[in-house]
Structure formats: structure tokens, C-alpha cells
């Protein structure tokens, strides 16, 4: 893996500038992860023109990185692809990324849109398939999926990131060997998070309380893996409100603090941001700004297959 991927930039001075935004374009998902907080309460998706307009408004307001998430964003592959292309080719954003469970990523999609994509973040909570099933991460083929996506990313010069949610079922696992073989440029290790109105009670679609771990258990996992060059710690102390989240209605979300804002198409980005609780210090502390653009030239050695 090219060494420059691992350098971090010095954080910019932030004052309600949406430098990095997560757009949850759909809440639909084909997995049923027990701790998910962005659950399928609707099947609504913005129109492509409205979504493009929102991206343009965010760019004008200072956005440099967009991250498309869900639900599972590849449930809407054409919509996703056209947004990826628009954000990179027309808006010229520094970084365009996707968070996916990987199950619907196809070679044909990457052939058409991979050149516009900087980062593919694939969720991988365990290298034990039984644990993945217990979590709700697929039905027995998730590791095969992760490996397949990692290989496709190398073939299409897309930077691979791994997202791991550290929880009751995996906090004692040693994931070092698997991570070293996949060799992501960045490995985000999140402490499982409960958002009361989304995944924190018997009344919500998901009840993540059985997945909870304490800070010491999370630290146990981190201490075991922090020597990995790609390792990024994201505990609840820095994660809870340090992401700017845009929902399927193009509103900023306020997790557990207050109601969503109005749509940025209706009130504009600046006015919406005035009603967002965003932990900017947490954003910087968790390394929210890093080398997030892929090199213009590919490294031939990165295209070699994995040795499993």
C-alpha cells in the first residue's frame, strides 16, 4: 500500500463549515445488524436533481468530502453512481467515498464509476463468520464479500477502508492477521453507540443495548490493535456528535439532541447548520481530516491479489 495514504493533514480552522458530510441517501438495507441506528423507517429517496442540488449547495458552503451511506447505498446503484460521478467530475470535490456492507458491489459498477470514487469503506466486524451472523452482518458469506470487494478496489484504484463496530460479540477478538492481509489504508474502529430514539429501546426497530461494552472493554480491543498503521480509534467520547449527517430528506440530523433541521433545499446550508449540534472538536480529535484523495497514478504493486 502506498505510504502517503497514511499521512494526516493538519485540521483546518472550523466554524460551521461542512468540510465532511455523510449523506444517508436511503435507509433501506439488505442486512439486519443488531446495533444499526440508521434503521429503515422509510424507503424514501430524494430525486437525483434534488440530491445533486444539495451536493452543489454543500460544496459552495465549503464541503470537501462527501461520504455516501445508508442503509445500504448500493440498493440504489444508478442513483449512487450518478451522484459519485457528479461530485467528483463536476463539483471537483477532494474526496468522494461510500460506506457499504459490500454485498451489492459489482464489477460492472466499478468499471463505470470507480474512476470517480476515492474511498470504498466496507463494514467488517469480525473474521469469524459465526460472529458476523450473531451480529446480523449477513448469513454466512460476509468475509467472502469483504475479500471480493477489497480485490475489486485494488483493481480499480479505489482506496479501501474497513469499518469495524467494536461490541459485545467481538471486543475480545484478535483481528490483526485479517487486517494485515486485507491491508486497508484506514481502519476505523467504532465503539458501539446507542441512540435512544433509533436503536435504544424495545420500541425502536433495533435495540442495541445487548451489544454495549464499557470503555475498558473498548480499550482492551484498541490496545490489541493500535499498532496497525491503518488503525483509527473512534470511541463514544469523540464519535457521538462529531459527524455531520444528512438524511434521505436532505436534512441535517441531531442524534439524541433535537429534531432534524429543515431541508437544505428549503432553508440553505448556513441556516440549517445553525440548528445542528456538531462536535467540531471531536471531529478534529478523531482525525476527521486526513489524506482522503486517491493518488492520480496507481501503484502497480497495489493490484496484487490477496494471499489467503
C-alpha positions as CSV (number, residue, x, y, z in Angstrom):
1,X,0.0,0.0,0.0
2,X,1.3,3.4,-0.9
3,X,2.8,5.0,2.1
4,X,1.4,8.5,1.5
5,X,-2.1,7.2,2.2
6,X,-1.2,7.2,5.9
7,X,-0.2,10.8,6.3
8,X,-2.7,13.0,8.2
9,X,-3.3,16.7,7.4
10,X,-3.4,19.4,10.0
11,X,-7.0,20.1,10.8
12,X,-8.3,23.4,9.3
13,X,-10.0,26.1,11.5
14,X,-13.6,25.1,11.5
15,X,-16.6,27.4,12.2
16,X,-19.8,25.7,10.9
17,X,-18.1,24.8,7.6
18,X,-19.4,21.4,6.4
19,X,-16.0,20.1,5.4
20,X,-17.0,16.5,5.5
21,X,-20.6,15.3,5.2
22,X,-22.2,11.8,5.5
23,X,-25.3,11.6,3.2
24,X,-27.5,8.7,4.2
25,X,-29.3,8.6,0.9
26,X,-31.5,5.6,1.8
27,X,-32.5,3.8,5.0
28,X,-33.2,0.5,3.2
29,X,-30.7,-2.3,3.8
30,X,-30.5,-6.0,3.0
31,X,-28.7,-6.7,6.3
32,X,-30.1,-6.6,9.8
33,X,-27.1,-5.6,12.0
34,X,-28.4,-5.5,15.6
35,X,-26.7,-2.2,16.6
36,X,-27.7,-0.2,13.5
37,X,-29.0,3.3,14.4
38,X,-29.9,4.5,10.9
39,X,-32.7,2.0,10.6
40,X,-35.2,1.5,7.8
41,X,-38.1,3.8,8.9
42,X,-38.9,4.7,5.3
43,X,-38.0,3.8,1.7
44,X,-37.9,7.4,0.6
45,X,-35.0,8.6,-1.6
46,X,-34.5,12.2,-2.9
47,X,-34.8,12.8,-6.6
48,X,-31.5,12.8,-8.5
49,X,-31.8,16.5,-9.4
50,X,-32.6,17.4,-5.8
51,X,-29.7,15.4,-4.5
52,X,-27.3,17.0,-7.0
53,X,-28.6,20.4,-6.0
54,X,-27.9,19.6,-2.3
55,X,-24.4,18.5,-3.1
56,X,-23.8,21.7,-5.0
57,X,-25.1,23.8,-2.1
58,X,-22.8,21.9,0.3
59,X,-19.8,22.4,-2.0
60,X,-20.5,26.1,-2.1
61,X,-20.6,26.1,1.7
62,X,-17.2,24.6,2.0
63,X,-17.7,20.8,1.7
64,X,-14.5,19.0,0.6
65,X,-15.5,15.4,1.2
66,X,-18.8,13.6,0.7
67,X,-19.5,10.1,2.1
68,X,-22.5,8.2,0.7
69,X,-24.0,5.9,3.2
70,X,-27.3,4.2,4.2
71,X,-29.0,1.9,4.9
72,X,-27.1,0.2,2.1
73,X,-26.4,2.8,-0.7
74,X,-25.8,0.1,-3.4
75,X,-29.5,-0.7,-3.1
76,X,-29.8,2.4,-5.5
77,X,-26.7,1.7,-7.7
78,X,-27.5,4.0,-10.6
79,X,-28.6,6.9,-8.3
80,X,-25.4,6.3,-6.3
81,X,-23.2,6.1,-9.4
82,X,-24.5,9.3,-10.9
83,X,-24.0,11.2,-7.6
84,X,-20.4,9.9,-7.3
85,X,-19.7,11.0,-10.8
86,X,-21.3,14.4,-10.3
87,X,-19.5,15.1,-7.1
88,X,-16.0,14.2,-8.5
89,X,-16.3,15.2,-12.2
90,X,-18.4,18.3,-11.9
91,X,-18.1,19.6,-8.4
92,X,-14.4,18.6,-8.2
93,X,-14.7,17.5,-4.5
94,X,-11.4,16.5,-2.9
95,X,-12.9,13.2,-1.8
96,X,-15.9,11.0,-2.7
97,X,-16.4,7.9,-0.6
98,X,-19.0,5.2,0.0
99,X,-19.8,3.1,3.1
100,X,-21.2,-0.3,2.2
101,X,-21.7,-3.8,3.6
102,X,-20.3,-4.9,0.2
103,X,-22.9,-7.4,-0.7
104,X,-24.2,-5.4,-3.7
105,X,-20.9,-4.0,-5.0
106,X,-20.5,-5.2,-8.6
107,X,-17.5,-5.2,-11.0
108,X,-19.7,-3.5,-13.7
109,X,-20.4,-0.6,-11.4
110,X,-16.8,-0.1,-10.6
111,X,-15.8,-0.2,-14.3
112,X,-18.3,2.6,-14.9
113,X,-17.9,4.7,-11.8
114,X,-14.7,3.6,-10.0
115,X,-12.6,6.3,-11.6
116,X,-14.7,8.9,-9.8
117,X,-14.5,7.2,-6.4
118,X,-11.7,7.9,-3.9
119,X,-12.7,5.6,-1.0
120,X,-14.8,2.4,-0.5
121,X,-15.4,1.7,3.2
122,X,-16.5,-1.8,3.8
123,X,-18.0,-2.9,7.1
124,X,-16.2,-5.9,8.7
125,X,-16.9,-6.6,12.4
126,X,-15.2,-10.0,12.6
127,X,-13.1,-12.5,10.8
128,X,-15.2,-15.2,12.4
129,X,-18.3,-15.9,10.3
130,X,-20.2,-17.1,13.2
131,X,-19.7,-13.8,15.0
132,X,-20.9,-11.9,11.9
133,X,-24.1,-14.0,11.8
134,X,-24.7,-13.3,15.5
135,X,-24.3,-9.6,14.8
136,X,-26.6,-9.7,11.8
137,X,-23.9,-9.0,9.3
138,X,-25.2,-11.4,6.6
139,X,-25.9,-15.1,6.7
140,X,-22.6,-16.7,6.3
141,X,-20.8,-15.2,3.3
142,X,-19.7,-11.8,4.6
143,X,-16.0,-12.5,4.8
144,X,-16.0,-13.7,1.2
145,X,-17.8,-10.5,0.3
146,X,-15.2,-8.3,2.1
147,X,-12.3,-10.1,0.4
148,X,-14.0,-9.8,-3.0
149,X,-14.6,-6.0,-2.6
150,X,-11.1,-5.4,-1.4
151,X,-9.7,-7.1,-4.5
152,X,-12.0,-5.1,-6.8
153,X,-10.9,-1.9,-5.1
154,X,-7.3,-2.7,-5.8
155,X,-8.1,-3.5,-9.4
156,X,-9.9,-0.2,-9.9
157,X,-7.6,2.0,-7.9
158,X,-10.1,2.8,-5.2
159,X,-8.7,3.3,-1.7
160,X,-10.1,0.6,0.7
161,X,-11.2,1.5,4.2
162,X,-12.5,-1.0,6.8
163,X,-15.1,0.0,9.3
164,X,-15.4,-2.2,12.5
165,X,-18.0,-1.7,15.2
166,X,-16.5,-3.0,18.4
167,X,-19.2,-4.6,20.5
168,X,-20.1,-7.3,23.0
169,X,-19.6,-10.1,20.4
170,X,-16.2,-9.1,19.0
171,X,-14.3,-6.9,21.6
172,X,-12.1,-9.9,22.6
173,X,-11.3,-10.9,19.0
174,X,-7.7,-10.6,17.6
175,X,-8.3,-9.1,14.1
176,X,-4.6,-8.4,13.4
177,X,-3.9,-11.1,10.9
178,X,-7.0,-10.4,8.8
179,X,-6.4,-6.7,8.7
180,X,-2.8,-7.2,7.7
181,X,-3.8,-9.4,4.8
182,X,-6.5,-7.1,3.5
183,X,-4.2,-4.0,4.1
184,X,-6.7,-1.1,4.2
185,X,-5.3,2.4,4.0
186,X,-7.6,3.2,7.0
187,X,-9.3,1.0,9.6
188,X,-11.9,2.8,11.7
189,X,-12.8,1.1,14.9
190,X,-16.0,2.5,16.4
191,X,-17.3,1.8,19.9
192,X,-20.9,0.6,19.5
193,X,-23.2,3.5,20.0
194,X,-26.8,3.6,21.3
195,X,-29.0,6.4,20.1
196,X,-32.1,6.2,22.3
197,X,-34.7,7.2,19.6
198,X,-33.1,5.0,16.9
199,X,-31.7,1.8,18.5
200,X,-32.1,2.1,22.3
201,X,-35.3,0.6,23.4
202,X,-37.9,-2.2,22.9
203,X,-40.0,0.3,20.9
204,X,-37.3,1.0,18.2
205,X,-36.7,-1.1,15.2
206,X,-33.3,-2.1,16.6
207,X,-32.4,-2.5,20.3
208,X,-28.6,-2.3,20.5
209,X,-28.3,-2.4,24.3
210,X,-27.3,-6.0,24.3
211,X,-24.2,-5.1,22.2
212,X,-22.9,-2.4,24.6
213,X,-19.4,-2.6,26.0
214,X,-17.9,-0.3,28.6
215,X,-14.9,1.9,28.0
216,X,-12.5,-0.6,29.5
217,X,-13.6,-3.3,27.1
218,X,-13.3,-1.0,24.2
219,X,-9.8,0.0,25.3
220,X,-8.9,-3.7,25.5
221,X,-9.7,-4.1,21.8
222,X,-7.9,-0.9,20.9
223,X,-4.7,-1.9,22.8
224,X,-4.6,-5.2,20.9
225,X,-4.7,-3.5,17.5
226,X,-3.4,0.1,17.9
227,X,-0.1,-0.9,16.4
228,X,-1.7,-1.4,13.0
229,X,-0.6,1.5,10.7
230,X,-4.2,1.9,9.5
231,X,-5.8,1.9,13.0
232,X,-8.1,4.8,13.9
233,X,-9.8,4.9,17.3
234,X,-13.4,6.2,17.4
235,X,-14.8,5.8,20.9
236,X,-18.0,7.3,22.0
237,X,-16.2,10.2,23.6
238,X,-15.4,11.6,20.2
239,X,-17.9,9.9,17.9
240,X,-21.4,10.6,19.1
241,X,-21.9,14.0,17.5
242,X,-18.8,14.6,15.5
243,X,-20.3,13.6,12.2
244,X,-22.4,15.9,10.0
245,X,-25.3,13.6,8.9
246,X,-27.6,14.4,6.0
247,X,-30.7,12.2,5.8
248,X,-32.8,11.0,2.9
249,X,-34.9,14.2,3.1
250,X,-31.7,16.3,2.8
251,X,-31.9,17.4,6.4
252,X,-29.1,17.5,8.9
253,X,-29.7,15.1,11.8
254,X,-29.2,15.8,15.5
255,X,-28.7,12.4,17.1
256,X,-30.4,12.4,20.5
257,X,-30.2,16.2,20.8
258,X,-33.1,17.7,18.9
259,X,-35.2,17.2,15.8
260,X,-33.7,17.2,12.3
261,X,-33.2,20.6,10.6
262,X,-35.3,21.6,7.6
263,X,-34.1,20.5,4.2
264,X,-31.1,22.4,3.0
265,X,-33.0,22.9,-0.3
266,X,-35.6,24.8,1.7
267,X,-33.5,26.9,4.0
268,X,-30.0,26.7,2.7
269,X,-26.9,25.2,4.3
270,X,-25.9,28.1,6.6
271,X,-29.4,28.3,8.2
272,X,-29.6,24.5,8.6
273,X,-26.2,24.4,10.2
274,X,-27.3,27.0,12.8
275,X,-29.6,24.3,14.1
276,X,-27.2,21.4,14.2
277,X,-25.3,20.3,17.2
278,X,-21.9,19.4,15.8
279,X,-18.9,18.5,18.0
280,X,-16.2,20.1,15.9
281,X,-13.5,19.4,18.5
282,X,-14.5,15.7,18.4
283,X,-14.3,15.8,14.6
284,X,-10.7,17.0,14.8
285,X,-9.8,14.7,17.7
286,X,-10.9,11.6,15.8
287,X,-8.8,12.6,12.8
288,X,-11.8,13.7,10.7
289,X,-9.4,15.3,8.2
290,X,-6.8,13.1,6.6
291,X,-5.4,12.2,3.2
292,X,-8.7,11.3,1.6
293,X,-7.9,11.8,-2.1
294,X,-6.6,8.8,-4.0
295,X,-3.3,9.4,-5.9
296,X,-3.7,10.3,-9.6
297,X,-1.4,7.5,-10.6
298,X,-2.0,3.9,-9.4
299,X,0.7,1.9,-7.7
300,X,1.0,-1.3,-9.7
301,X,2.0,-3.3,-6.6
302,X,-1.4,-2.5,-5.0
303,X,-3.1,-4.5,-7.7
304,X,-1.7,-7.8,-6.5
305,X,-4.2,-10.4,-5.2
306,X,-4.6,-11.2,-1.6
307,X,-2.8,-14.2,-0.2
308,X,-5.4,-16.1,1.9
